C-alpha cells in the first residue's frame, strides 16, 4: 500500500463548482498555487466523495505528510456543508491519521504511529491474521470506514478508483468534467 491522503465528505449542499472554489481557496490559504493543481474526485458506493489534490506536493510519502498537516479544505468545506468533512492520511510504514471538521472547526481525530503499537497476538504458528485484521479495523482509517459504512480496504483503495479530475486554473468551467462527475456519483448527485 502506498502513502496517500485526502478529504472525505458527503456532497450535501455542494456543487462541483463549489468543490473547485473550495479547493482553490484552501490551496491559497495553504500557501500553494491553485493554478498548478487539480482535484481528483472519487466516489464510494455510499455517496461519500474523496477529494484529493493532483499536485506534486501530494504524491507519495510527502503527500501523506502534507495531508496530515494541511486541513484548510476540510475547514472550508465543513462550513458550506451540513455534513462533517474528514481528513485522512496514511504512510503505510509510519502512521495513519484522521481528523474531522464540522462548522469550520476541528471536532476530533486520532492518529496511530505503527512503531508505537503493541502487536503481540501471534502464537507459536505465527501471526493470527484474524486478530490483526480486527485490530486494523479499530485504527483511525478502519474506524472512519465504519462511520462511512465501508471497510478499511475500500478507503485505502480510493486513489485507484474511477475518478474525475477537475482543474483548478482560474477561469475554467468545464461542463464535460462536471457531467462526468455527475455520472460518477450516480444517485448521489453533485451538480
C-alpha positions in Angstrom: 0.0 0.0 0.0 1.4 3.4 -1.0 1.2 6.5 1.1 -1.7 8.9 0.3 -4.4 11.1 1.8 -7.4 13.2 1.0 -10.7 14.6 2.2 -13.9 12.6 2.6 -17.3 14.2 2.6 -20.9 13.8 1.7 -21.7 16.3 -1.0 -24.9 17.6 0.6 -25.5 21.2 -0.5 -22.3 21.3 -2.6 -22.0 21.5 -6.4 -19.0 20.6 -8.5 -18.2 24.3 -8.9 -18.2 24.6 -5.1 -15.6 21.8 -4.8 -13.3 23.7 -7.3 -13.8 27.0 -5.5 -13.2 25.4 -2.1 -10.0 23.7 -3.4 -8.7 26.9 -4.8 -9.4 28.9 -1.7 -7.9 26.2 0.6 -4.7 25.9 -1.5 -4.2 29.6 -1.4 -4.6 29.5 2.4 -2.0 26.7 2.5 0.5 28.8 0.5 0.3 26.7 -2.7 -0.6 27.8 -6.2 -4.0 26.6 -7.3 -3.2 27.3 -10.9 -0.7 24.4 -10.8 -3.1 21.8 -9.3 -6.3 19.9 -9.9 -8.6 17.9 -7.7 -9.3 14.2 -8.2 -12.8 13.3 -7.1 -13.7 9.6 -6.4 -17.0 8.3 -5.1 -17.7 5.5 -2.6 -20.8 3.4 -3.2 -22.3 5.1 0.0 -22.3 8.5 -1.7 -19.1 9.7 0.1 -16.7 11.7 -2.1 -12.9 11.6 -1.8 -11.4 14.9 -2.9 -7.6 14.9 -3.3 -5.3 17.3 -4.9 -3.5 16.3 -8.0 -0.2 18.3 -7.4 3.4 17.4 -6.9 3.2 18.1 -3.1 0.5 15.5 -2.6 2.2 12.4 -4.0 3.7 9.5 -2.1 5.1 9.8 1.4 5.5 13.6 1.0 1.8 13.8 0.2 0.7 11.7 3.2 2.6 14.1 5.4 1.1 17.1 3.6 -2.5 15.9 4.2 -1.7 15.1 7.8 -0.7 18.8 8.3 -3.0 20.7 5.9 -6.7 20.9 6.7 -7.8 24.2 5.1 -10.0 22.3 2.5 -11.8 20.4 5.3 -12.4 23.5 7.4 -13.8 25.4 4.4 -15.9 22.5 3.1 -17.4 21.8 6.5 -18.5 25.5 6.7 -20.5 25.0 3.5 -21.9 21.5 4.1 -24.2 20.3 6.9 -22.2 17.0 7.0 -18.8 16.6 8.6 -15.6 16.5 6.4 -12.8 14.1 7.3 -9.1 14.4 6.5 -7.2 11.2 6.3 -3.5 10.4 5.7 -1.6 7.2 5.7 2.0 6.4 5.3 1.9 2.6 5.3 5.3 2.3 7.0 4.9 5.0 9.6 1.4 6.3 10.6 -2.3 6.8 9.8 -4.4 9.7 11.0 -7.9 11.0 10.7 -9.3 14.4 11.6 -13.0 15.5 11.4 -14.3 19.0 10.8 -17.8 20.4 11.3 -18.9 24.0 11.0 -15.3 25.0 10.1 -13.8 23.6 13.3 -11.8 20.5 14.2 -14.2 18.3 16.2 -11.9 15.3 16.7 -9.4 13.0 15.4 -6.9 10.2 16.1 -3.5 9.1 14.9 -1.6 5.9 15.2 2.2 5.5 14.8 2.7 1.9 13.9 6.0 1.6 15.7 4.3 2.5 19.0 1.6 -0.2 18.8 1.8 -3.4 20.7 1.1 -6.2 18.3 1.7 -9.3 20.3 -1.1 -11.5 19.1 0.7 -14.3 17.3 1.0 -17.8 18.6 3.6 -20.5 18.0 2.3 -20.8 14.4 2.9 -17.1 13.6 0.6 -14.2 13.1 -3.1 -14.6 13.8 -4.5 -12.8 10.7 -8.0 -12.6 12.1 -6.8 -10.8 15.2 -4.6 -8.5 13.1 -7.5 -7.5 10.8 -9.7 -6.9 13.8 -7.0 -4.6 15.3 -6.6 -2.7 12.0 -10.4 -2.1 11.9 -10.0 -0.1 15.1 -7.2 2.1 13.8 -8.2 5.6 12.5 -8.8 4.7 8.9 -10.7 1.5 9.8 -12.8 3.4 12.3 -13.5 6.1 9.7 -14.6 3.4 7.3 -17.1 2.1 9.9 -18.5 5.6 10.3 -18.9 5.9 6.5 -20.4 2.4 6.0 -17.4 0.9 4.2 -14.4 -1.2 5.1 -10.9 -0.1 5.6 -9.7 -1.6 2.3 -12.3 0.4 0.3 -11.0 3.6 1.8 -7.4 2.7 1.2 -8.0 1.9 -2.5 -9.9 5.1 -3.3 -6.9 6.7 -5.0 -7.1 4.0 -7.7 -10.9 4.1 -8.1 -12.7 5.7 -11.0 -12.4 9.4 -10.6 -12.9 12.7 -12.3 -10.1 15.3 -12.5 -11.3 18.9 -12.1 -8.7 21.6 -13.0 -8.3 24.5 -10.6 -6.8 27.0 -13.1 -8.7 30.3 -12.8 -11.5 30.9 -15.3 -12.1 27.2 -16.1 -15.6 26.0 -16.1 -15.6 22.6 -17.9 -19.1 21.4 -18.4 -17.8 18.0 -19.6 -15.9 17.5 -16.3 -19.0 18.3 -14.3 -21.1 15.9 -16.4 -18.5 13.1 -15.8 -18.6 13.9 -12.0 -22.5 13.6 -12.1 -22.2 10.3 -13.9 -19.6 9.0 -11.3 -21.9 10.0 -8.4 -25.0 8.3 -9.8 -27.8 8.8 -7.3 -25.6 10.9 -5.0 -25.5 13.8 -7.4 -23.2 16.8 -7.3 -24.4 19.3 -9.9 
